[in-house]
Amino acid sequence: MIYGNRSIYDRGLRTHQEHARRFGYPVSVLRKPIMSGTYSKCAILLSEMLRELEKPPGERLEWLFWFDSDSVLMNANMPLEVFLPPPRLSEVHLLLTKDWNGLNNGVYFIRVNEWSVRLISATISYHVLNPDVPLAWQDQSALKMLVDEHEYFSKHVVYCPLRWFNAYMRSPDALQPNPDSPDHLQVHPGDLLVHFPGTPSEHLDQTLSPYLEIAENHVSEWEPPLEQTGYTEITKDFWDQIN
């Protein structure tokens, strides 16, 4: 979702669009709100999900990949498929990550199927059906409630390491690690992207610019091919441990 004329968001979007062109992924962007607050995020996901489910099974996308507008695609050589569960784990429908606040849904994968339609629909309606439950982060908090409290949803969810596809910033210049943040939450050269949740709007240009310059200039250290990143082995080892 990108509303209005904020060039920093469009610069970030272009890094994702270039990555998508390389791998043949379609990209959808919501330019006008559909619902209040961040619930538009659920609405556009649901719209895309239903559009895919209208197609014959062999023509559908199998997964959707949501990325917030305050993210920068850092390694355009990294295919999204490397993070997905193997075929034997066909009951895994949602890949999430956690930070120090718990679940963060700024970047995640969701399978195209009826279960996902139910989850997104339940997230949209949660605050209406549970008006006395405080939701600090609107759709994110509602999603957390659903996957934490309802087995129907929780048994199909896997939390992946944050660095895989939702890594956070390092130091402001992007060249040095941040000693005040856990290393496993920080983006490293070769990682897919960097996300900036909680960054005040007035600081976005200054905070994102060092990372955008790296991505736009395709700095080779940050764009190794998949086989040099170790992610093929890392993700395989992770999924091998999931029953």
ZANUNU-545084 format. One record per residue: x, y, z of N, C-alpha, C in turn. Coordinates in steps of 0.2 Angstrom, whole numbers, m for minus. Layout:
BEGIN
nX|nY|nZ|caX|caY|caZ|cX|cY|cZ
X|Y|Z|X|Y|Z|X|Y|Z
...
REM end
This chain:
BEGIN
nX|nY|nZ|caX|caY|caZ|cX|cY|cZ
4|m6|0|0|0|0|4|6|0
3|10|m5|7|17|m5|2|22|m7
1|27|m3|m4|32|m4|0|39|m5
m2|43|m9|0|50|m10|7|50|m13
11|55|m12|17|57|m16|23|56|m12
24|51|m9|30|50|m4|36|46|m8
40|50|m11|45|47|m16|49|41|m13
50|42|m6|55|36|m3|51|30|m3
45|29|m3|41|23|m3|41|20|m11
41|25|m15|41|23|m22|48|20|m24
53|23|m21|60|21|m22|61|14|m20
58|13|m14|58|6|m11|54|1|m15
48|3|m18|44|m1|m22|48|m3|m28
52|1|m31|55|0|m37|61|m6|m36
63|m6|m30|68|m12|m29|65|m18|m29
58|m18|m26|54|m25|m27|52|m26|m34
50|m21|m37|48|m22|m44|54|m25|m49
60|m22|m48|65|m25|m52|67|m32|m50
66|m34|m44|67|m41|m42|62|m45|m45
55|m43|m45|50|m46|m48|51|m48|m55
53|m43|m59|54|m43|m66|59|m49|m67
65|m49|m63|70|m54|m64|67|m62|m64
62|m62|m59|59|m69|m58|52|m70|m60
49|m65|m63|43|m66|m66|37|m66|m61
38|m63|m56|33|m62|m51|28|m56|m52
22|m57|m52|17|m51|m53|17|m47|m46
17|m40|m47|16|m36|m41|10|m32|m41
7|m31|m36|1|m27|m35|2|m22|m30
0|m16|m31|1|m10|m26|m6|m7|m25
m8|m6|m19|m14|m2|m18|m13|5|m17
m16|9|m21|m14|17|m21|m20|21|m17
m25|18|m16|m30|21|m12|m33|17|m7
m35|19|m1|m37|15|5|m44|12|3
m45|6|5|m51|2|4|m55|2|11
m51|2|16|m54|2|23|m50|6|28
m52|7|34|m49|12|38|m42|9|41
m38|13|43|m32|10|46|m28|5|41
m25|1|45|m21|m4|41|m25|m10|39
m31|m10|40|m36|m15|37|m36|m16|30
m34|m10|26|m34|m10|19|m29|m16|17
m24|m17|21|m19|m22|20|m22|m29|19
m27|m31|23|m31|m37|23|m35|m37|17
m38|m31|15|m43|m31|10|m40|m32|3
m34|m29|2|m30|m30|m4|m28|m37|m5
m26|m40|1|m24|m47|1|m29|m52|m1
m35|m50|2|m41|m54|1|m43|m54|m6
m43|m48|m9|m45|m47|m16|m40|m51|m21
m34|m50|m19|m29|m54|m24|m30|m62|m23
m31|m64|m17|m32|m71|m15|m38|m74|m19
m44|m70|m19|m50|m72|m22|m49|m72|m30
m45|m67|m32|m44|m67|m39|m40|m73|m42
m36|m75|m38|m32|m81|m40|m36|m88|m39
m40|m88|m34|m44|m94|m33|m50|m95|m38
m51|m89|m42|m56|m90|m47|m53|m93|m53
m46|m94|m54|m43|m97|m59|m43|m105|m59
m42|m108|m64|m41|m115|m63|m35|m117|m59
m35|m122|m56|m29|m124|m51|m22|m123|m54
m22|m126|m60|m15|m125|m64|m13|m119|m66
m17|m114|m65|m15|m107|m68|m15|m102|m62
m16|m104|m56|m16|m100|m50|m9|m99|m47
m7|m93|m44|m2|m93|m40|m2|m97|m34
3|m100|m32|3|m104|m26|3|m101|m19
7|m95|m19|8|m91|m13|8|m84|m15
6|m80|m10|6|m72|m10|12|m70|m5
16|m65|m7|21|m63|m3|19|m55|m1
18|m54|5|16|m47|7|23|m43|9
24|m37|7|29|m33|9|27|m26|11
28|m24|17|26|m17|18|30|m12|14
27|m6|13|30|m1|9|37|2|12
38|1|19|44|3|22|49|m2|22
50|m5|16|55|m11|15|59|m10|9
65|m12|9|70|m12|3|72|m18|1
71|m20|m5|74|m27|m8|81|m26|m9
85|m30|m5|92|m29|m5|96|m34|m10
94|m40|m11|97|m45|m15|92|m47|m20
93|m44|m26|88|m45|m32|90|m52|m35
95|m56|m33|97|m62|m35|94|m68|m31
90|m66|m26|87|m71|m21|80|m73|m23
79|m79|m25|72|m81|m27|68|m82|m21
61|m80|m21|57|m81|m15|56|m88|m14
56|m92|m19|54|m99|m18|59|m103|m13
65|m100|m12|70|m104|m7|67|m104|0
63|m99|2|60|m99|9|54|m104|10
51|m106|4|44|m109|5|45|m117|8
40|m119|11|41|m126|14|41|m131|8
44|m137|9|44|m142|4|37|m145|3
36|m148|m3|29|m151|m4|27|m156|1
31|m159|5|28|m164|10|25|m160|16
26|m153|16|23|m149|21|17|m145|18
13|m149|15|7|m145|12|2|m142|16
3|m144|23|m2|m141|28|1|m135|31
7|m132|29|9|m126|31|7|m121|26
3|m116|29|0|m111|24|2|m104|26
5|m103|31|7|m96|33|14|m96|36
19|m91|33|26|m91|36|26|m84|39
27|m84|45|28|m77|49|35|m77|52
36|m71|55|42|m70|59|40|m66|65
45|m66|70|44|m63|77|50|m58|78
49|m53|81|54|m48|84|53|m48|91
56|m43|94|56|m42|102|49|m40|104
44|m38|100|37|m37|102|33|m43|100
36|m48|97|32|m54|95|30|m54|88
25|m57|85|23|m57|78|24|m50|75
27|m50|69|27|m44|65|25|m47|58
20|m44|55|17|m46|49|19|m41|43
24|m37|44|26|m32|39|28|m36|33
31|m42|33|33|m46|27|31|m53|29
27|m56|25|26|m63|26|23|m67|20
23|m73|20|20|m78|14|14|m81|17
9|m81|12|3|m84|14|1|m88|7
m1|m95|9|m3|m99|3|m10|m97|0
m11|m98|m6|m17|m97|m9|m22|m103|m9
m26|m102|m4|m31|m108|m3|m37|m105|1
m42|m109|3|m48|m107|7|m46|m106|14
m41|m109|17|m39|m108|24|m37|m100|24
m33|m98|20|m31|m91|20|m36|m86|19
m41|m88|15|m47|m83|14|m50|m83|21
m51|m88|25|m54|m88|31|m50|m84|36
m43|m85|36|m39|m81|41|m39|m74|39
m39|m72|33|m39|m64|31|m46|m61|33
m51|m65|32|m58|m63|33|m59|m62|41
m56|m67|45|m56|m67|52|m52|m61|55
m47|m59|52|m43|m54|54|m46|m47|53
m49|m46|47|m53|m40|46|m59|m39|51
m62|m44|52|m68|m44|57|m67|m44|64
m61|m46|66|m59|m47|73|m61|m41|78
m59|m35|76|m61|m30|80|m68|m28|81
m72|m30|76|m79|m29|76|m82|m35|81
m80|m41|80|m83|m46|84|m80|m46|91
m75|m43|92|m71|m43|99|m70|m36|101
m75|m31|102|m74|m24|103|m70|m23|109
m70|m27|114|m67|m26|121|m60|m28|121
m57|m31|115|m50|m33|115|m46|m28|112
m41|m25|116|m37|m20|113|m32|m23|108
m32|m19|103|m27|m21|97|m22|m15|96
m17|m16|98|m12|m10|98|m10|m9|91
m9|m14|87|m7|m13|80|m12|m16|75
m18|m15|76|m24|m16|72|m23|m23|69
m23|m24|62|m23|m30|59|m17|m35|62
m11|m32|63|m6|m36|66|m8|m40|72
m11|m36|77|m13|m38|83|m19|m43|83
m23|m42|78|m29|m46|77|m26|m53|74
m22|m53|69|m19|m59|67|m15|m63|72
m12|m59|77|m8|m63|82|m13|m66|87
m19|m63|88|m24|m66|92|m26|m73|89
m28|m72|83|m30|m78|79|m26|m84|79
m19|m83|77|m15|m88|77|m12|m91|83
m13|m87|89|m11|m89|95|m17|m93|99
m23|m91|97|m28|m94|102|m33|m99|98
m32|m100|92|m37|m104|88|m33|m109|84
m34|m116|87|m30|m121|84|m31|m122|76
m37|m120|74|m39|m121|67|m34|m117|63
m31|m111|65|m26|m107|62|m19|m109|64
m18|m110|71|m11|m110|73|m8|m116|70
m11|m122|69|m8|m128|67|m5|m128|59
m7|m122|56|m5|m121|49|0|m116|48
3|m113|54|8|m108|54|14|m110|56
20|m107|53|27|m108|55|30|m102|56
33|m101|61|38|m95|62|45|m96|59
47|m92|55|53|m93|52|58|m88|55
65|m89|54|69|m84|57|68|m77|53
68|m72|57|67|m65|55|72|m63|49
78|m65|49|83|m63|44|81|m66|37
77|m71|37|76|m74|30|73|m69|26
67|m66|28|63|m62|23|60|m56|26
63|m54|33|60|m48|36|65|m45|41
71|m45|38|77|m42|42|76|m35|44
79|m33|49|79|m26|51|85|m22|50
85|m16|51|91|m12|49|97|m13|53
103|m12|51|109|m12|55|110|m5|57
117|m3|57|118|4|59|115|9|54
115|15|55|112|20|50|115|20|43
122|18|43|125|18|36|125|12|33
122|7|36|121|0|33|127|m4|32
133|m1|34|139|m4|33|142|m8|39
139|m6|45|142|m9|51|136|m12|55
137|m17|58|131|m20|62|130|m15|68
124|m16|71|121|m12|76|122|m15|83
127|m13|87|128|m17|93|122|m17|98
117|m12|97|112|m12|101|106|m16|99
107|m20|94|101|m24|91|104|m32|91
100|m37|92|103|m44|91|105|m45|84
110|m48|83|113|m49|76|108|m53|72
104|m58|75|100|m62|71|94|m58|68
93|m52|71|87|m48|68|89|m43|63
96|m42|62|99|m37|57|100|m40|50
99|m36|45|100|m38|39|108|m39|38
110|m44|34|117|m45|32|118|m45|24
123|m43|22|124|m44|15|122|m51|12
118|m51|7|116|m57|4|109|m58|6
106|m55|11|99|m56|13|94|m53|8
88|m56|9|83|m53|4|81|m46|4
80|m44|10|77|m37|11|79|m34|18
77|m28|19|77|m24|25|71|m21|26
68|m21|32|62|m18|34|63|m13|40
59|m8|40|60|m3|45|54|m1|49
51|m6|52|45|m5|56|46|0|62
41|4|63|42|9|69|46|15|67
49|16|61|53|22|60|48|27|59
49|33|63|44|39|62|44|41|55
39|43|52|38|46|45|43|51|44
44|56|48|49|61|47|56|59|46
58|53|48|65|50|48|66|45|42
60|43|39|61|38|34|66|40|28
66|46|26|70|47|20|78|46|22
79|49|28|86|48|31|88|41|32
83|37|35|85|31|37|85|26|31
81|26|27|81|22|21|86|23|16
88|29|15|92|31|9|99|27|9
102|26|14|109|22|13|107|15|11
102|12|12|100|5|10|98|6|3
94|11|1|92|12|m6|97|13|m10
102|16|m8|108|18|m13|112|11|m14
112|7|m9|115|0|m10|111|m4|m15
105|m4|m14|100|m8|m18|100|m5|m26
100|1|m26|99|4|m33|106|4|m37
111|3|m33|118|3|m37|120|m4|m37
116|m9|m35|117|m16|m35|124|m18|m33
126|m16|m27|132|m17|m24|133|m25|m24
139|m27|m27|140|m34|m27|140|m38|m21
143|m35|m16|143|m38|m9|136|m40|m6
131|m36|m8|125|m37|m6|120|m41|m10
123|m42|m16|119|m46|m21|122|m52|m24
125|m57|m19|127|m63|m22|122|m67|m25
124|m72|m29|119|m77|m31|117|m82|m26
111|m85|m26|108|m89|m21|114|m94|m18
117|m97|m23|122|m102|m21|127|m100|m16
129|m93|m16|134|m91|m12|131|m88|m5
125|m88|m4|122|m85|2|121|m90|7
121|m97|6|120|m102|11|113|m103|12
108|m99|9|101|m100|11|98|m107|8
101|m110|3|98|m116|1|99|m121|6
105|m121|10|106|m126|15|103|m124|21
103|m118|23|99|m115|29|92|m117|29
89|m115|24|81|m117|23|80|m124|23
84|m128|20|83|m135|20|83|m138|27
89|m136|30|90|m139|37|84|m137|42
81|m131|41|76|m128|45|69|m133|44
68|m133|37|62|m137|35|62|m145|37
68|m147|37|69|m154|39|68|m156|46
68|m151|50|66|m151|57|59|m150|59
55|m148|54|48|m147|55|44|m154|53
40|m156|57|36|m162|56|29|m161|53
REM end
